């Protein structure tokens, strides 16, 4: 834990050394978030909800958006720079120095860098969440809040697993920029409520991105504890959170296996 | 014979092969490569047998691509071998046990492990935590090493603002903070000026003698090797072709000696050419290269036939012999898989 803390401390010192760069990046990130919120505000000028009877009204959806912002902010602040660094280290052979350190290699490469420019999005997400809850006039109980936070962490863990599994494949591919793009396009599907995936095109997508590549559970499951509380609905409603927990464990396990296999196949670029 | 307690490193039949994509030249070949790939097998290390005693300072010599660094990477557990086995301090390196990784260090002249944008002091603090070094011991070791290398005042400057020599000294400090029992050095003086090279040589010599650390060094600078190592292992095309003392290389591989003759006044200089290959001729000094078995006879003939003011016999420069060793060993006839090391003072 002390090592992770020192990584964070060193990253903060490093970011502060390039003050202007940090401010410009933060501003750009905030603008992107602002544009996103503005876009959905525009859409909700024309419709009271996303699809009739889905339950995704303006503020329900903004809770969804806030949760998506928070999860993505955590992933982009902590794991994206480290996944990039892992790919780069594999390509240049600088992973050598990580492999000789007496600590778990995956832990070391997962937390070394922070990109604080996207950390502000987390705060925007929190403010948007609280504002939307207030607009709905709903104060969630301790259990839904605890479950919400737990499944937010599960969502982060799923995205982390995807990202690091893809980054580790650099060992075999040499260069995997395309896979990063693939990751980006893939996660786009998780940015919307799963109810929109209906019909002949939507249903297969929903099944694919729920059960095979569980991107849809990342935001949808935690949000349901706040927006569409499971209590006191039927026991069948627990199936999705149950599956999300299983999916999280399977994703983390798979990521560990891919990472270990990648390290075994690591060739270390010649010096 | 050294006992197992005295052995720091042992390797038997250590082998590493790579399969690499062979791309043809031009656009058409690249397009063809998309559909049908051709691979080539690179035999980076082929059956290396090696024993290093605790406290030895051993150099790996060899031309570029000979397999020196790959051997180092196998011994540090960075890569996994295709075949063979190795133990360093009783551990199999590629199992990457933390108990092993706490006991060795690696310094690579061409790769940086310090945080580029931060002062070295911050990277050192991180090392302290990763290696679990007790605070007082950490501060004592850091102060001692930075004083020895004369870099104490550089600790608070961002690494990117330092010269290559200063950076390398701080890399060495970082590597030694946890007092490793085995130190792997991969071309630590590459690109450094002669002053920085000399300072690092002197530091390594002092440190190794004081701590009896086992050191494996790869370097292209013969001055590093001559100053630091009593034992050299010559690796060519992934195989050990020589294992012994540095002076032994000259005895074993040099087929010539250089005879320098200072002739008396009025002597015809070119007449000495019949005794051997003329290296240089600047009257009255003549240098000839003479086959080793004929040196005594040649000297006797020169002294008999010419008025000689002065005469000396020397081995050819070490660099020249090394080039000869590399080129001889690279020739298929002279390299045999699993060839026994010629001489090993450690095991003799």
Interface residues (C-beta under 8 A of the other chain):
Chain A: X2 X3 X6 X7 X10 X13 X14 X17 X18 X93 X94 X96 X97 X99 X100 X101 X102 X103 X105 X108 X264 X266 X267 X268 X270 X271
Chain B: X18 X65 X69 X73 X76 X77 X78 X79 X80 X96 X98 X99 X101 X102 X104 X105 X106 X108 X109 X110 X111 X112 X113 X115 X117 X118 X122 X125 X126 X129 X130 X131 X132 X158 X186 X187
